């Protein structure tokens, strides 16, 4: 699961900062909240937590929908920090953006129920 957390957080960061070379600096903490039942469907919710001059930290929450379950549950939480570097591995400043793509595209089911957005898919 740690591999997936790092990989999916990096993909989010790469979409937020296209063209920048981002490397994993570290994981703040590792907290396995629940065990994951074999056959579960996992959902990774990743949003920026804080941005430094050359770094970005993402909150990663992993939810599992176990076979036969009526709702998903939080099974893992962590913060992953990436730093922007050049080819010589020297830090490179990240741009300050009003809103990052990951925040703009975050799908919020509660918002949908209130009529505040469009689903990220089309129904037949």
KOLRO-769556 format. One record per residue: x, y, z of N, C-alpha, C, O, CB in turn. Coordinates in Angstrom, 2 decimals. Glycine has a CB too. Layout:
# residues N
+---------+---------+---------+---------+---------+---------+---------+---------+---------+---------+---------+---------+---------+---------+---------+
|    n_c1 |    n_c2 |    n_c3 |   ca_c1 |   ca_c2 |   ca_c3 |    c_c1 |    c_c2 |    c_c3 |    o_c1 |    o_c2 |    o_c3 |   cb_c1 |   cb_c2 |   cb_c3 |
+---------+---------+---------+---------+---------+---------+---------+---------+---------+---------+---------+---------+---------+---------+---------+
|       X |       Y |       Z |       X |       Y |       Z |       X |       Y |       Z |       X |       Y |       Z |       X |       Y |       Z |
...
+---------+---------+---------+---------+---------+---------+---------+---------+---------+---------+---------+---------+---------+---------+---------+
# end
This chain:
# residues 124
+---------+---------+---------+---------+---------+---------+---------+---------+---------+---------+---------+---------+---------+---------+---------+
|    n_c1 |    n_c2 |    n_c3 |   ca_c1 |   ca_c2 |   ca_c3 |    c_c1 |    c_c2 |    c_c3 |    o_c1 |    o_c2 |    o_c3 |   cb_c1 |   cb_c2 |   cb_c3 |
+---------+---------+---------+---------+---------+---------+---------+---------+---------+---------+---------+---------+---------+---------+---------+
|    0.82 |   -1.19 |    0.00 |    0.00 |    0.00 |    0.00 |    0.87 |    1.26 |    0.00 |    0.50 |    2.27 |   -0.61 |   -0.94 |   -0.01 |    1.21 |
|    2.01 |    1.22 |    0.67 |    2.89 |    2.40 |    0.70 |    3.35 |    2.78 |   -0.71 |    3.47 |    3.96 |   -1.03 |    4.10 |    2.15 |    1.60 |
|    3.61 |    1.77 |   -1.55 |    3.98 |    2.04 |   -2.93 |    2.87 |    2.81 |   -3.64 |    3.13 |    3.80 |   -4.31 |    4.29 |    0.73 |   -3.68 |
|    1.63 |    2.34 |   -3.48 |    0.50 |    3.00 |   -4.14 |    0.32 |    4.41 |   -3.61 |    0.07 |    5.33 |   -4.40 |   -0.78 |    2.19 |   -3.93 |
|    0.44 |    4.60 |   -2.32 |    0.29 |    5.94 |   -1.72 |    1.31 |    6.89 |   -2.34 |    0.95 |    8.00 |   -2.76 |    0.46 |    5.88 |   -0.18 |
|    2.56 |    6.47 |   -2.39 |    3.61 |    7.32 |   -2.97 |    3.35 |    7.58 |   -4.45 |    3.46 |    8.71 |   -4.92 |    4.99 |    6.68 |   -2.79 |
|    3.00 |    6.53 |   -5.18 |    2.77 |    6.66 |   -6.62 |    1.59 |    7.57 |   -6.94 |    1.71 |    8.46 |   -7.78 |    2.54 |    5.28 |   -7.23 |
|    0.46 |    7.37 |   -6.28 |   -0.73 |    8.18 |   -6.56 |   -0.57 |    9.61 |   -6.08 |   -1.08 |   10.54 |   -6.72 |   -1.96 |    7.55 |   -5.91 |
|    0.13 |    9.81 |   -4.98 |    0.40 |   11.18 |   -4.52 |    1.32 |   11.89 |   -5.52 |    1.13 |   13.06 |   -5.82 |    1.04 |   11.18 |   -3.10 |
|    2.32 |   11.16 |   -6.04 |    3.21 |   11.75 |   -7.04 |    2.44 |   12.11 |   -8.31 |    2.66 |   13.17 |   -8.89 |    4.36 |   10.79 |   -7.37 |
|    1.54 |   11.24 |   -8.75 |    0.73 |   11.54 |   -9.93 |   -0.09 |   12.81 |   -9.72 |   -0.23 |   13.62 |  -10.64 |   -0.19 |   10.36 |  -10.27 |
|   -0.63 |   12.98 |   -8.53 |   -1.40 |   14.19 |   -8.21 |   -0.49 |   15.41 |   -8.27 |   -0.85 |   16.43 |   -8.86 |   -2.05 |   14.07 |   -6.81 |
|    0.69 |   15.32 |   -7.66 |    1.64 |   16.44 |   -7.67 |    2.09 |   16.77 |   -9.09 |    2.21 |   17.94 |   -9.44 |    2.86 |   16.10 |   -6.80 |
|    2.32 |   15.74 |   -9.90 |    2.76 |   15.96 |  -11.28 |    1.69 |   16.68 |  -12.09 |    2.01 |   17.46 |  -12.99 |    3.12 |   14.63 |  -11.95 |
|    0.42 |   16.43 |  -11.78 |   -0.67 |   17.13 |  -12.47 |   -0.81 |   18.56 |  -11.95 |   -1.18 |   19.47 |  -12.70 |   -1.99 |   16.38 |  -12.28 |
|   -0.52 |   18.76 |  -10.67 |   -0.58 |   20.11 |  -10.10 |    0.57 |   20.99 |  -10.58 |    0.41 |   22.20 |  -10.70 |   -0.57 |   20.04 |   -8.58 |
|    1.73 |   20.38 |  -10.84 |    2.93 |   21.12 |  -11.25 |    3.56 |   20.48 |  -12.49 |    4.66 |   19.93 |  -12.41 |    3.95 |   21.17 |  -10.09 |
|    2.87 |   20.54 |  -13.63 |    3.40 |   19.92 |  -14.84 |    4.74 |   20.55 |  -15.24 |    4.92 |   21.76 |  -15.15 |    2.39 |   20.03 |  -16.00 |
|    5.65 |   19.69 |  -15.69 |    6.95 |   20.18 |  -16.15 |    8.00 |   20.26 |  -15.05 |    9.17 |   20.52 |  -15.34 |    6.77 |   21.52 |  -16.75 |
|    7.61 |   20.05 |  -13.80 |    8.55 |   20.09 |  -12.69 |    8.97 |   18.67 |  -12.33 |    8.18 |   17.74 |  -12.40 |    7.94 |   20.81 |  -11.45 |
|   10.23 |   18.53 |  -11.95 |   10.75 |   17.23 |  -11.51 |   10.51 |   17.14 |  -10.01 |   11.12 |   17.88 |   -9.23 |   12.29 |   17.06 |  -11.87 |
|    9.62 |   16.25 |   -9.60 |    9.25 |   16.12 |   -8.19 |    9.73 |   14.77 |   -7.66 |    9.48 |   13.73 |   -8.25 |    7.71 |   16.26 |   -8.01 |
|   10.41 |   14.82 |   -6.53 |   10.89 |   13.59 |   -5.90 |   10.32 |   13.51 |   -4.48 |   10.09 |   14.53 |   -3.83 |   12.45 |   13.54 |   -5.87 |
|   10.10 |   12.30 |   -4.03 |    9.55 |   12.10 |   -2.69 |   10.59 |   12.50 |   -1.66 |   11.72 |   12.00 |   -1.66 |    9.11 |   10.63 |   -2.48 |
|   10.22 |   13.40 |   -0.78 |   11.09 |   13.84 |    0.32 |   10.86 |   12.98 |    1.55 |   11.80 |   12.64 |    2.27 |   10.84 |   15.33 |    0.65 |
|    9.58 |   12.64 |    1.79 |    9.30 |   11.80 |    2.94 |    7.82 |   11.63 |    3.18 |    6.98 |   12.29 |    2.56 |    9.95 |   12.38 |    4.16 |
|    7.53 |   10.74 |    4.09 |    6.16 |   10.52 |    4.56 |    6.14 |   10.93 |    6.02 |    6.99 |   10.51 |    6.81 |    5.69 |    9.02 |    4.37 |
|    5.17 |   11.76 |    6.38 |    5.12 |   12.32 |    7.72 |    4.85 |   11.29 |    8.79 |    5.50 |   11.27 |    9.83 |    4.06 |   13.38 |    7.77 |
|    3.89 |   10.44 |    8.53 |    3.54 |    9.40 |    9.49 |    2.84 |    8.28 |    8.74 |    2.33 |    8.47 |    7.64 |    2.63 |    9.96 |   10.65 |
|    2.84 |    7.13 |    9.33 |    2.15 |    6.00 |    8.72 |    1.15 |    5.48 |    9.73 |    1.51 |    5.09 |   10.84 |    3.16 |    4.87 |    8.27 |
|   -0.11 |    5.47 |    9.33 |   -1.17 |    5.05 |   10.25 |   -2.13 |    4.12 |    9.52 |   -2.97 |    4.57 |    8.75 |   -1.92 |    6.28 |   10.81 |
|   -1.99 |    2.83 |    9.78 |   -2.94 |    1.87 |    9.24 |   -4.12 |    1.81 |   10.20 |   -4.01 |    1.26 |   11.30 |   -2.29 |    0.45 |    9.04 |
|   -5.25 |    2.38 |    9.79 |   -6.42 |    2.48 |   10.67 |   -7.16 |    1.14 |   10.78 |   -7.64 |    0.78 |   11.86 |   -7.38 |    3.56 |   10.14 |
|   -7.24 |    0.41 |    9.69 |   -8.00 |   -0.85 |    9.62 |   -7.27 |   -1.79 |    8.67 |   -6.50 |   -1.36 |    7.83 |   -9.48 |   -0.61 |    9.15 |
|   -7.53 |   -3.08 |    8.82 |   -6.99 |   -4.02 |    7.84 |   -7.86 |   -3.97 |    6.58 |   -9.03 |   -3.59 |    6.64 |   -6.93 |   -5.47 |    8.42 |
|   -7.27 |   -4.36 |    5.46 |   -7.98 |   -4.35 |    4.19 |   -8.33 |   -5.79 |    3.84 |   -7.45 |   -6.64 |    3.72 |   -7.14 |   -3.68 |    3.06 |
|   -9.61 |   -6.05 |    3.67 |  -10.09 |   -7.38 |    3.32 |   -9.74 |   -7.66 |    1.86 |   -9.90 |   -6.79 |    1.00 |  -11.62 |   -7.50 |    3.56 |
|   -9.27 |   -8.86 |    1.60 |   -8.95 |   -9.27 |    0.24 |  -10.16 |   -9.07 |   -0.66 |  -11.27 |   -9.47 |   -0.30 |   -8.48 |  -10.74 |    0.20 |
|   -9.97 |   -8.45 |   -1.82 |  -11.06 |   -8.20 |   -2.75 |  -11.69 |   -6.82 |   -2.58 |  -12.62 |   -6.47 |   -3.31 |  -12.11 |   -9.25 |   -2.59 |
|  -11.20 |   -6.03 |   -1.64 |  -11.72 |   -4.68 |   -1.42 |  -11.36 |   -3.77 |   -2.59 |  -10.34 |   -3.95 |   -3.24 |  -11.18 |   -4.09 |   -0.11 |
|  -12.22 |   -2.80 |   -2.83 |  -11.93 |   -1.75 |   -3.79 |  -11.42 |   -0.55 |   -2.99 |  -12.08 |   -0.09 |   -2.06 |  -13.21 |   -1.38 |   -4.66 |
|  -10.24 |   -0.05 |   -3.37 |   -9.63 |    1.05 |   -2.64 |   -9.87 |    2.37 |   -3.37 |   -9.86 |    2.43 |   -4.60 |   -8.13 |    0.82 |   -2.46 |
|  -10.08 |    3.43 |   -2.57 |  -10.22 |    4.79 |   -3.11 |   -9.16 |    5.65 |   -2.43 |   -9.08 |    5.69 |   -1.21 |  -11.67 |    5.37 |   -2.88 |
|   -8.37 |    6.34 |   -3.23 |   -7.31 |    7.21 |   -2.73 |   -7.79 |    8.66 |   -2.86 |   -8.05 |    9.14 |   -3.96 |   -5.97 |    6.99 |   -3.52 |
|   -7.89 |    9.35 |   -1.73 |   -8.28 |   10.75 |   -1.72 |   -7.05 |   11.56 |   -1.37 |   -6.51 |   11.45 |   -0.27 |   -9.46 |   11.03 |   -0.71 |
|   -6.59 |   12.39 |   -2.31 |   -5.32 |   13.09 |   -2.17 |   -5.52 |   14.57 |   -2.45 |   -5.94 |   14.97 |   -3.53 |   -4.25 |   12.50 |   -3.11 |
|   -5.21 |   15.39 |   -1.44 |   -5.32 |   16.84 |   -1.58 |   -4.11 |   17.52 |   -0.96 |   -3.52 |   16.99 |   -0.01 |   -6.62 |   17.36 |   -0.93 |
|   -3.73 |   18.69 |   -1.49 |   -2.60 |   19.41 |   -0.91 |   -2.87 |   19.82 |    0.53 |   -3.97 |   20.29 |    0.85 |   -2.26 |   20.63 |   -1.76 |
|   -1.87 |   19.65 |    1.39 |   -1.97 |   20.05 |    2.79 |   -1.26 |   21.37 |    3.03 |   -1.76 |   22.24 |    3.74 |   -1.40 |   18.96 |    3.71 |
|   -0.07 |   21.52 |    2.43 |    0.68 |   22.77 |    2.56 |    1.75 |   22.82 |    1.47 |    2.22 |   21.80 |    0.98 |    1.33 |   22.90 |    3.98 |
|    2.11 |   24.04 |    1.12 |    3.14 |   24.24 |    0.11 |    4.24 |   25.10 |    0.68 |    3.98 |   26.13 |    1.30 |    2.55 |   24.88 |   -1.17 |
|    5.48 |   24.68 |    0.46 |    6.64 |   25.47 |    0.83 |    7.20 |   26.14 |   -0.40 |    6.55 |   26.20 |   -1.45 |    7.71 |   24.61 |    1.50 |
|    8.41 |   26.65 |   -0.28 |    9.05 |   27.34 |   -1.40 |    9.33 |   26.38 |   -2.57 |    9.06 |   26.71 |   -3.72 |   10.35 |   28.01 |   -0.94 |
|    9.87 |   25.21 |   -2.25 |   10.21 |   24.23 |   -3.29 |    9.55 |   22.87 |   -3.03 |    9.87 |   21.88 |   -3.69 |   11.73 |   24.07 |   -3.40 |
|    8.65 |   22.83 |   -2.07 |    8.04 |   21.55 |   -1.71 |    6.52 |   21.65 |   -1.65 |    5.95 |   22.74 |   -1.54 |    8.57 |   21.06 |   -0.36 |
|    5.90 |   20.50 |   -1.74 |    4.45 |   20.40 |   -1.63 |    4.13 |   19.14 |   -0.83 |    4.72 |   18.08 |   -1.07 |    3.76 |   20.36 |   -3.05 |
|    3.21 |   19.26 |    0.11 |    2.82 |   18.15 |    0.96 |    1.36 |   17.83 |    0.69 |    0.52 |   18.73 |    0.62 |    3.05 |   18.48 |    2.48 |
|    1.06 |   16.55 |    0.53 |   -0.30 |   16.09 |    0.26 |   -0.80 |   15.20 |    1.38 |   -0.07 |   14.35 |    1.89 |   -0.36 |   15.35 |   -1.08 |
|   -2.07 |   15.41 |    1.76 |   -2.75 |   14.51 |    2.68 |   -3.33 |   13.37 |    1.85 |   -4.06 |   13.61 |    0.88 |   -3.88 |   15.25 |    3.50 |
|   -2.99 |   12.15 |    2.21 |   -3.47 |   10.97 |    1.49 |   -4.33 |   10.15 |    2.44 |   -3.87 |    9.71 |    3.49 |   -2.28 |   10.12 |    0.93 |
|   -5.58 |    9.94 |    2.07 |   -6.49 |    9.09 |    2.83 |   -6.94 |    7.97 |    1.90 |   -7.37 |    8.21 |    0.77 |   -7.72 |    9.90 |    3.38 |
|   -6.84 |    6.74 |    2.40 |   -7.22 |    5.58 |    1.60 |   -8.44 |    4.94 |    2.25 |   -8.45 |    4.64 |    3.45 |   -6.03 |    4.55 |    1.48 |
|   -9.47 |    4.74 |    1.44 |  -10.71 |    4.13 |    1.90 |  -10.87 |    2.78 |    1.22 |  -10.48 |    2.61 |    0.07 |  -11.93 |    5.05 |    1.61 |
|  -11.46 |    1.82 |    1.93 |  -11.70 |    0.49 |    1.37 |  -13.18 |    0.18 |    1.38 |  -13.88 |    0.42 |    2.36 |  -10.93 |   -0.59 |    2.15 |
|  -13.64 |   -0.34 |    0.27 |  -15.00 |   -0.83 |    0.14 |  -14.88 |   -2.35 |    0.09 |  -14.60 |   -2.92 |   -0.96 |  -15.73 |   -0.25 |   -1.16 |
|  -15.10 |   -3.00 |    1.23 |  -14.96 |   -4.45 |    1.32 |  -16.09 |   -5.16 |    0.59 |  -17.19 |   -4.61 |    0.50 |  -14.92 |   -4.90 |    2.79 |
|  -15.84 |   -6.35 |    0.07 |  -16.90 |   -7.10 |   -0.60 |  -18.11 |   -7.27 |    0.33 |  -17.97 |   -7.75 |    1.45 |  -16.39 |   -8.49 |   -1.07 |
|  -19.27 |   -6.88 |   -0.15 |  -20.50 |   -7.01 |    0.63 |  -20.76 |   -5.90 |    1.62 |  -21.82 |   -5.88 |    2.24 |  -20.47 |   -8.28 |    1.36 |
|  -19.83 |   -4.96 |    1.78 |  -20.02 |   -3.86 |    2.73 |  -21.01 |   -2.84 |    2.18 |  -21.14 |   -2.68 |    0.97 |  -18.66 |   -3.18 |    3.05 |
|  -21.70 |   -2.16 |    3.07 |  -22.66 |   -1.15 |    2.65 |  -22.04 |    0.24 |    2.56 |  -22.63 |    1.16 |    1.99 |  -23.85 |   -1.12 |    3.60 |
|  -20.85 |    0.39 |    3.13 |  -20.15 |    1.68 |    3.02 |  -18.65 |    1.45 |    3.14 |  -18.19 |    0.44 |    3.67 |  -20.64 |    2.67 |    4.12 |
|  -17.89 |    2.41 |    2.62 |  -16.44 |    2.31 |    2.70 |  -15.94 |    2.79 |    4.06 |  -16.66 |    3.48 |    4.79 |  -15.77 |    3.11 |    1.57 |
|  -14.70 |    2.41 |    4.39 |  -14.14 |    2.86 |    5.67 |  -12.70 |    3.32 |    5.44 |  -12.01 |    2.83 |    4.55 |  -14.19 |    1.73 |    6.74 |
|  -12.27 |    4.26 |    6.25 |  -10.90 |    4.76 |    6.20 |   -9.96 |    3.67 |    6.70 |  -10.14 |    3.15 |    7.81 |  -10.75 |    6.06 |    7.05 |
|   -8.96 |    3.31 |    5.89 |   -8.03 |    2.26 |    6.30 |   -6.60 |    2.75 |    6.43 |   -5.77 |    2.08 |    7.05 |   -8.08 |    1.12 |    5.30 |
|   -6.29 |    3.93 |    5.87 |   -4.91 |    4.40 |    5.92 |   -4.88 |    5.91 |    5.73 |   -5.62 |    6.46 |    4.92 |   -4.04 |    3.71 |    4.84 |
|   -4.02 |    6.59 |    6.49 |   -3.81 |    8.02 |    6.35 |   -2.33 |    8.32 |    6.41 |   -1.57 |    7.64 |    7.11 |   -4.57 |    8.81 |    7.45 |
|   -1.92 |    9.32 |    5.67 |   -0.52 |    9.71 |    5.66 |   -0.37 |   11.07 |    4.98 |   -1.27 |   11.52 |    4.27 |    0.33 |    8.65 |    4.94 |
|    0.75 |   11.71 |    5.20 |    1.13 |   12.92 |    4.47 |    2.42 |   12.61 |    3.74 |    3.37 |   12.08 |    4.32 |    1.28 |   14.16 |    5.42 |
|    2.45 |   12.96 |    2.45 |    3.62 |   12.72 |    1.61 |    4.12 |   14.06 |    1.10 |    3.35 |   14.88 |    0.59 |    3.28 |   11.75 |    0.42 |
|    5.43 |   14.30 |    1.25 |    6.03 |   15.55 |    0.80 |    6.95 |   15.30 |   -0.38 |    7.75 |   14.37 |   -0.39 |    6.81 |   16.22 |    1.96 |
|    6.81 |   16.15 |   -1.39 |    7.66 |   16.12 |   -2.57 |    8.43 |   17.42 |   -2.65 |    7.96 |   18.47 |   -2.22 |    6.82 |   15.89 |   -3.87 |
|    9.64 |   17.34 |   -3.20 |   10.44 |   18.53 |   -3.42 |   10.74 |   18.62 |   -4.92 |   10.96 |   17.61 |   -5.58 |   11.76 |   18.50 |   -2.58 |
|   10.75 |   19.84 |   -5.42 |   11.05 |   20.09 |   -6.82 |   12.56 |   20.27 |   -6.97 |   13.17 |   21.07 |   -6.26 |   10.28 |   21.34 |   -7.34 |
|   13.15 |   19.51 |   -7.90 |   14.60 |   19.58 |   -8.12 |   14.91 |   19.70 |   -9.61 |   14.09 |   19.35 |  -10.46 |   15.30 |   18.34 |   -7.51 |
|   16.13 |   20.19 |   -9.89 |   16.59 |   20.24 |  -11.28 |   17.40 |   18.98 |  -11.58 |   17.44 |   18.06 |  -10.77 |   17.45 |   21.52 |  -11.54 |
|   18.02 |   18.94 |  -12.75 |   18.78 |   17.74 |  -13.15 |   19.96 |   17.46 |  -12.23 |   20.41 |   16.32 |  -12.11 |   19.27 |   17.89 |  -14.57 |
|   20.48 |   18.50 |  -11.58 |   21.60 |   18.34 |  -10.64 |   21.10 |   18.08 |   -9.22 |   21.89 |   18.08 |   -8.27 |   22.50 |   19.59 |  -10.66 |
|   19.81 |   17.86 |   -9.08 |   19.15 |   17.59 |   -7.79 |   19.18 |   18.78 |   -6.83 |   19.11 |   18.61 |   -5.61 |   19.80 |   16.38 |   -7.12 |
|   19.29 |   19.99 |   -7.38 |   19.21 |   21.20 |   -6.57 |   17.75 |   21.65 |   -6.54 |   17.04 |   21.54 |   -7.54 |   20.13 |   22.33 |   -7.13 |
|   17.32 |   22.15 |   -5.40 |   15.93 |   22.57 |   -5.25 |   15.56 |   23.67 |   -6.23 |   16.34 |   24.57 |   -6.53 |   15.67 |   23.04 |   -3.81 |
|   14.33 |   23.55 |   -6.72 |   13.76 |   24.53 |   -7.65 |   12.45 |   25.02 |   -7.04 |   11.64 |   24.22 |   -6.58 |   13.53 |   23.91 |   -9.08 |
|   12.25 |   26.34 |   -7.03 |   11.02 |   26.90 |   -6.48 |    9.81 |   26.44 |   -7.28 |    9.85 |   26.36 |   -8.51 |   11.09 |   28.43 |   -6.45 |
|    8.72 |   26.15 |   -6.55 |    7.45 |   25.84 |   -7.18 |    6.63 |   27.12 |   -7.29 |    6.71 |   27.97 |   -6.40 |    6.67 |   24.74 |   -6.39 |
|    5.84 |   27.27 |   -8.34 |    5.00 |   28.46 |   -8.46 |    3.87 |   28.43 |   -7.43 |    3.35 |   27.36 |   -7.09 |    4.42 |   28.57 |   -9.87 |
|    3.50 |   29.59 |   -6.96 |    2.33 |   29.71 |   -6.09 |    1.12 |   29.86 |   -7.01 |    1.07 |   30.76 |   -7.85 |    2.46 |   30.93 |   -5.08 |
|    0.16 |   28.97 |   -6.84 |   -1.04 |   29.01 |   -7.66 |   -2.23 |   29.30 |   -6.76 |   -2.27 |   28.88 |   -5.61 |   -1.24 |   27.67 |   -8.45 |
|   -3.20 |   30.02 |   -7.31 |   -4.41 |   30.33 |   -6.53 |   -5.11 |   29.05 |   -6.11 |   -5.49 |   28.89 |   -4.95 |   -5.37 |   31.22 |   -7.33 |
|   -5.29 |   28.13 |   -7.07 |   -5.88 |   26.83 |   -6.79 |   -5.19 |   25.78 |   -7.62 |   -4.97 |   25.97 |   -8.82 |   -7.41 |   26.83 |   -7.07 |
|   -4.84 |   24.68 |   -6.98 |   -4.19 |   23.59 |   -7.69 |   -5.23 |   22.71 |   -8.39 |   -6.38 |   22.64 |   -7.96 |   -3.35 |   22.75 |   -6.72 |
|   -4.81 |   22.07 |   -9.45 |   -5.71 |   21.22 |  -10.24 |   -6.38 |   20.15 |   -9.38 |   -7.55 |   19.84 |   -9.57 |   -4.94 |   20.55 |  -11.38 |
|   -5.62 |   19.58 |   -8.43 |   -6.19 |   18.54 |   -7.57 |   -7.35 |   19.06 |   -6.73 |   -8.27 |   18.31 |   -6.42 |   -5.11 |   17.96 |   -6.65 |
|   -7.31 |   20.32 |   -6.36 |   -8.39 |   20.91 |   -5.58 |   -9.58 |   21.24 |   -6.48 |  -10.73 |   21.01 |   -6.11 |   -7.90 |   22.19 |   -4.85 |
|   -9.29 |   21.77 |   -7.64 |  -10.35 |   22.13 |   -8.59 |  -11.14 |   20.90 |   -9.02 |  -12.36 |   20.95 |   -9.15 |   -9.76 |   22.83 |   -9.82 |
|  -10.43 |   19.79 |   -9.24 |  -11.07 |   18.58 |   -9.76 |  -11.52 |   17.62 |   -8.69 |  -12.02 |   16.53 |   -9.00 |  -10.13 |   17.89 |  -10.67 |
|  -11.37 |   17.99 |   -7.42 |  -11.78 |   17.09 |   -6.33 |  -13.28 |   16.86 |   -6.41 |  -14.06 |   17.81 |   -6.46 |  -11.39 |   17.67 |   -4.95 |
|  -13.68 |   15.61 |   -6.41 |  -15.09 |   15.24 |   -6.49 |  -15.64 |   15.10 |   -5.08 |  -15.12 |   14.31 |   -4.29 |  -15.29 |   13.93 |   -7.29 |
|  -16.67 |   15.85 |   -4.77 |  -17.25 |   15.85 |   -3.44 |  -18.71 |   15.39 |   -3.53 |  -19.58 |   16.16 |   -3.94 |  -17.15 |   17.27 |   -2.79 |
|  -19.00 |   14.12 |   -3.16 |  -20.37 |   13.61 |   -3.26 |  -21.38 |   14.45 |   -2.47 |  -22.52 |   14.61 |   -2.92 |  -20.42 |   12.19 |   -2.78 |
|  -21.00 |   14.98 |   -1.32 |  -21.92 |   15.80 |   -0.53 |  -22.30 |   17.06 |   -1.30 |  -23.45 |   17.49 |   -1.26 |  -21.29 |   16.17 |    0.84 |
|  -21.35 |   17.63 |   -2.00 |  -21.61 |   18.81 |   -2.83 |  -22.58 |   18.46 |   -3.95 |  -23.46 |   19.26 |   -4.28 |  -20.28 |   19.37 |   -3.42 |
|  -22.43 |   17.27 |   -4.53 |  -23.33 |   16.83 |   -5.59 |  -24.76 |   16.71 |   -5.09 |  -25.70 |   17.11 |   -5.78 |  -22.86 |   15.49 |   -6.16 |
|  -24.94 |   16.17 |   -3.88 |  -26.28 |   16.00 |   -3.33 |  -26.97 |   17.35 |   -3.12 |  -28.19 |   17.44 |   -3.20 |  -26.22 |   15.23 |   -2.01 |
|  -26.19 |   18.38 |   -2.84 |  -26.75 |   19.73 |   -2.66 |  -26.93 |   20.44 |   -4.00 |  -27.42 |   21.56 |   -4.05 |  -25.84 |   20.57 |   -1.75 |
|  -26.53 |   19.76 |   -5.10 |  -26.69 |   20.36 |   -6.42 |  -25.57 |   21.32 |   -6.76 |  -25.76 |   22.18 |   -7.63 |  -28.00 |   21.07 |   -6.51 |
|  -24.43 |   21.22 |   -6.12 |  -23.36 |   22.18 |   -6.32 |  -22.34 |   21.81 |   -7.37 |  -21.31 |   22.48 |   -7.45 |  -22.67 |   22.38 |   -5.07 |
|  -22.56 |   20.79 |   -8.17 |  -21.57 |   20.45 |   -9.17 |  -22.08 |   19.40 |  -10.12 |  -23.20 |   18.90 |  -10.01 |  -20.30 |   19.97 |   -8.52 |
|  -21.23 |   19.07 |  -11.06 |  -21.57 |   18.06 |  -12.05 |  -20.74 |   16.81 |  -11.77 |  -19.58 |   16.92 |  -11.36 |  -21.33 |   18.57 |  -13.50 |
|  -21.30 |   15.64 |  -11.99 |  -20.51 |   14.42 |  -11.79 |  -19.42 |   14.34 |  -12.86 |  -19.58 |   14.89 |  -13.94 |  -21.43 |   13.15 |  -11.85 |
|  -18.30 |   13.64 |  -12.55 |  -17.22 |   13.55 |  -13.52 |  -17.46 |   12.46 |  -14.56 |  -16.50 |   11.88 |  -15.07 |  -15.93 |   13.30 |  -12.80 |
|  -18.72 |   12.18 |  -14.89 |  -19.06 |   11.15 |  -15.85 |  -20.42 |   11.48 |  -16.43 |  -21.15 |   12.32 |  -15.90 |  -19.04 |    9.72 |  -15.20 |
|  -20.75 |   10.82 |  -17.53 |  -22.06 |   11.01 |  -18.17 |  -22.89 |    9.75 |  -17.95 |  -22.37 |    8.64 |  -18.02 |  -21.92 |   11.33 |  -19.70 |
|  -24.16 |    9.94 |  -17.71 |  -25.05 |    8.80 |  -17.56 |  -25.76 |    8.57 |  -18.88 |  -26.06 |    9.51 |  -19.61 |  -26.07 |    9.03 |  -16.41 |
|  -26.04 |    7.30 |  -19.17 |  -26.76 |    6.96 |  -20.40 |  -28.22 |    7.25 |  -20.27 |  -28.98 |    7.03 |  -21.22 |  -26.56 |    5.50 |  -20.77 |
+---------+---------+---------+---------+---------+---------+---------+---------+---------+---------+---------+---------+---------+---------+---------+
# end
